[in-house]
Every structure is written in structure tokens, then in C-alpha cells.
């Protein structure tokens, strides 16, 4: 059962640098850590293996991580379900939650009529799922298990924001 708070809000954007500068200007968020062309071992959209070439910038916004994400390829994805390729539209795509058992939560949502939109696994082994809660929430939910590698990254981003002076807004990750 999901009993943990929202850990992240993610926005589909057209340009990471422009979006990060605007978010920082409006809300004081940052700094943003950029991972370009996130390496995936697999990605299934609506049950079909599909490429999901995307880049993300992760920053801290108060007690919540904010992710700015853009997809490079035109293939179907949970991102393109909400923001069709070529539309130029931007906006809130998902809220992310940590769950104890990813497969059990996917099954629970499915039993409640909320379909799995996408299941992807990074090359480092982190699985993440988008369940399509657009009808009830107006956006997707991203689910993943709080593995040490993932929670360590969340801690790293939050720690970088403490006492941050606003300089060096974008920081590339390899």
C-alpha cells in the first residue's frame, strides 16, 4: 500500500536549461543535476518494447525533488501519452512515490482499473513504472522501490541544495 509521501514532481519540458532557469527564478529550486540520454536496459510502453530516449534534470524544490524531463525520440511512451510528440506542450507529467513492492503495486492499480502505461529498467537496475492515473489525478504516477542507490541520489540532490548560493545552476552527471 502506498503510504509514503510524494517524493518528486516531474514536468515534461522542451529544453532542460530554459526550464531549469525558469523554475529556479520562480521557486528558488536547484541546483539541477543533468543526466542526458538515460541508459535503459529495457522499456515497455503499454506492453510493447519501445525505445525511451530521454534526458532529465533533477533539482530540489523545498522538501520535494523536481524533475524536468524531455524525450528525444518520437516513439510512444508514457510521456507522449500526455504530451504527444511534436506538440510542443509542457506541463506536469507525474508525481513519484516509493513503494515497497513494485510488481504488487502495479497489480493493485491494475485491479482498480488503473493501467500500467510504462515499465522501464535503467542499465544500473532501477525499475520504474508509470501508472496512468490521468482520469483520477490529471497526471501519471511514477512508482519505484526505494533501493539504496535511488534514495542515495535523492539525498545527494537534497544535500546539494542546502546552503546553495544560486550559482552553477546546471551540473552534468555522467
C-alpha positions in Angstrom: 0.0 0.0 0.0 1.2 3.5 -0.8 1.6 5.3 2.5 4.7 7.3 1.7 4.6 11.0 0.6 5.2 12.3 -2.9 8.9 12.2 -3.4 9.1 14.0 -6.7 7.1 16.2 -9.1 8.1 15.8 -12.8 7.5 18.2 -15.6 7.7 17.5 -19.3 9.8 20.3 -20.9 11.2 21.2 -24.3 14.5 22.5 -23.1 16.2 21.5 -19.8 18.3 24.6 -19.4 15.5 27.0 -20.2 13.1 25.1 -17.9 15.6 24.9 -15.0 16.3 28.6 -15.2 12.6 29.4 -15.2 11.8 27.1 -12.3 14.7 28.4 -10.3 13.7 32.0 -11.0 10.1 31.3 -9.9 10.6 29.0 -7.0 14.3 29.1 -6.0 14.7 25.4 -6.9 18.1 23.9 -7.7 20.8 23.2 -8.3 19.9 20.8 -11.2 21.8 17.7 -11.9 21.5 16.7 -15.6 21.6 13.1 -16.9 21.5 13.1 -20.7 20.1 10.1 -22.6 19.4 8.0 -19.5 20.7 4.5 -20.2 17.9 1.9 -20.1 18.2 -1.9 -20.2 14.6 -2.2 -21.2 11.4 -0.1 -21.6 7.9 -1.3 -22.3 5.1 1.0 -23.2 1.6 -0.5 -22.9 3.1 -4.0 -23.1 5.3 -3.4 -26.2 9.1 -3.0 -26.0 9.8 0.6 -27.2 12.9 2.9 -27.0 12.6 5.7 -24.5 15.5 8.1 -25.1 15.1 10.8 -22.5 17.2 13.3 -20.5 16.4 14.7 -17.1 17.4 17.4 -14.8 16.9 16.8 -11.1 16.8 19.6 -8.5 15.4 20.3 -5.1 12.2 22.3 -4.6 11.8 22.6 -0.8 11.3 19.1 0.6 10.5 17.6 -2.8 12.7 16.7 -5.8 11.7 18.3 -9.1 12.5 16.5 -12.3 12.5 18.2 -15.7 12.3 15.6 -18.4 12.4 15.7 -22.2 12.1 12.8 -24.7 14.4 12.8 -27.7 12.8 10.1 -29.8 9.3 10.1 -31.3 8.2 6.7 -30.1 5.2 6.1 -28.0 5.8 6.4 -24.2 4.0 7.5 -21.0 5.4 11.0 -21.7 3.9 11.1 -25.2 0.6 9.7 -23.8 0.2 13.1 -22.1 2.3 15.3 -24.4 2.2 14.0 -28.0 5.4 14.1 -29.9 5.7 17.4 -31.8 3.0 19.2 -29.9 5.5 21.4 -28.1 3.3 21.2 -25.0 4.9 21.2 -21.5 3.5 20.6 -18.0 3.2 18.3 -15.0 3.6 14.7 -16.1 3.9 12.7 -12.9 4.3 12.6 -9.2 6.7 9.9 -7.9 6.2 7.6 -5.0 8.3 5.0 -3.3 6.6 1.6 -2.9 7.6 -1.5 -1.0 6.9 -3.9 -3.9 6.7 -2.5 -7.4 5.0 -5.5 -9.0 2.4 -5.7 -6.2 1.6 -2.0 -6.6 1.3 -2.3 -10.4 -1.1 -5.3 -9.9 -3.1 -3.4 -7.3 -3.5 -0.4 -9.5 -4.5 -2.6 -12.4 -7.1 -4.3 -10.3 -8.5 -0.9 -9.5 -8.8 -0.1 -13.3 -5.6 2.0 -13.5 -3.4 0.6 -16.3 0.3 0.3 -16.4 1.5 2.8 -19.1 5.2 2.1 -19.0 7.7 -0.1 -17.2 11.4 0.7 -17.7 14.6 -0.5 -16.1 17.8 1.5 -16.1 21.2 -0.1 -17.0 22.0 0.2 -13.3 19.0 -1.9 -12.4 16.5 0.6 -11.1 12.9 -0.2 -12.3 10.3 2.5 -12.6 6.7 2.3 -13.6 4.2 4.9 -14.8 0.6 4.0 -14.0 -2.0 6.0 -15.9 -3.9 8.0 -13.2 -4.9 10.8 -15.7 -8.6 10.1 -15.2 -8.4 10.4 -11.4 -5.5 12.8 -10.9 -4.9 14.5 -14.2 -1.3 13.1 -14.4 0.6 9.9 -14.2 2.1 8.4 -11.1 5.7 7.0 -11.1 6.4 4.1 -8.8 9.7 2.7 -7.7 11.2 0.8 -4.8 13.4 2.9 -2.5 16.7 1.0 -3.2 19.9 2.5 -1.6 21.2 3.7 -5.0 18.0 5.6 -5.6 17.5 7.0 -2.1 21.2 8.0 -2.1 20.6 10.0 -5.2 17.6 11.8 -3.7 19.8 12.5 -0.6 22.6 13.8 -2.8 20.3 16.3 -4.6 18.7 17.5 -1.4 22.1 17.9 0.3 23.4 20.0 -2.7 20.5 22.4 -2.2 21.4 23.1 1.5 23.1 26.5 1.7 23.3 26.7 -2.1 24.1 30.2 -3.3 22.3 30.0 -6.7 25.4 29.7 -8.8 26.3 26.8 -11.1 22.6 26.0 -11.8 23.2 23.1 -14.2 25.6 20.3 -13.2 26.2 17.5 -15.7 26.2 13.9 -14.5 28.0 11.1 -16.4 
